Amino acid sequence: QVQLVESGGGLVQAGGSLRLSCAASGSIYVIEDMGWYRQPPGKQREWVATITRGGSTNYADSVGGRFTISRDNAKKTVFLQMNSLKDEDTAVYYCNAKIRDFTGRKYDYWGRGTQVTVSS
């Protein structure tokens, strides 16, 4: 069983910063890509950023230049540093991990989400 647990969400003023963390635990062979998604109120879940096991990153256009994704492979943790936050960043943020087992099969795992609220 694999668990992803997010932390670091909260209420912040526009222009402020927050740092999200997501720690993976359980029966893990290899963690491939890790990423963050978000679901704004009344909208569908959307992709925010991804980081590969080797550290290559990709960002949605809406957050590029403001958000930074990073990871600590030894601690099985991914981070999302969010700066210059805007009202439209308000959402539930979900951690995602693509985990490979010893047979080579890949599985998708999700955290339960952490609320980020930006007030103007």
N, C-alpha and C positions, 0 to 999 in steps of 0.2 A: 504494500500500500504506500502511495506517495501523497504527501501533503505539501501544499504551497500556502504560506501564511504571509499576508501583506501587513505592513505597519507604516505609520508615518503620515497618514492622512489627517485632515483637520480643517479648520477655518482660518483663512488668511485674507488679508486685504489685497486688493488689486495692486500689482507691482511687487508683491512680496514673493517669498520663496518657500518651497517645501521639498523635503527629500523622502521619497518612498523607498521602502525596502521590501524584499520578498525572499523568504528563506524556504528552501526545499528540504524535505526530510523523508525518511522511509527507505524502501528498497529501491535504490537508484544505482544503475550501472554506469551510464554516461548521460549527462545533460548536454543536449545539442543547443539549439537556439533557445534563448530566453527573451521574453518581450513583455510589453505593457500594452494594454488596451483600455479603453474607457467608454462609459455609457452615460452621456449627458441626459438630463431629465427629459423624458418623453421622446427620446431618440434611440436609434439602434447602437449597438456596440461598435466601436471603430478602433482601428489599429493606431497606435501611437509611436512605438519604437521597437526595434529588435536588435539584439546583439548576438553574434555567433560565439561559439566556444572559443574561437581564436581572437575575438575582440572586434570584429568588423561590425559597424553599426549602420542602421538606416532609420530615418525619421519621417513621420508624416509632415507634409508641407506646413501644416498649421502650427507645429511645435518646433520646427527646425530653427536652430539658433537660440532657442530659449531653454529647451530641455536637453539633458545629457543622460544617456543610459550607460551603465557600467556594470561589471560583475566581478565577483570574487569566486573563482572556481573551487578553491579549497573549502570555502564556507558554503558553497552551493547557494549563493545569494546574488540577487540582481537588484540594482538600485535605479532610481529615476530622480535625478536632480532637476527640479522645476523652478526656473527663475522667471522674472517678469510676468507673473501670472495675470491672466485676464479673466473677466467674467465668464467667457465662453469655455474656460478650462474646467469649470464646475462640472463634476461627473463622479461616478463611481469608477475607480481605477482597479483593473484586474491584472494580475500577474499570469503569464503563460509560460509553460516550459515544455519543450519537446524532448522526451526522454527515451533513450534507446536501451533496450534490454540486452542480455548477453547473446540472444539469438540474432540480434540486428534489427528487430522490429522496433518501430517508433510509436510512441504514444503521446497524446496531448493531455496536459494537465492544466487545471485552472485553480487560482485562488478564489476566495469568497468575495474579495473586493474590499476596498477602503475608500471612504467618502472624502472627496476634496471639494471644499466650498470656497469660492473666491467672492469676496464682497467688495462692491465699489463704493 
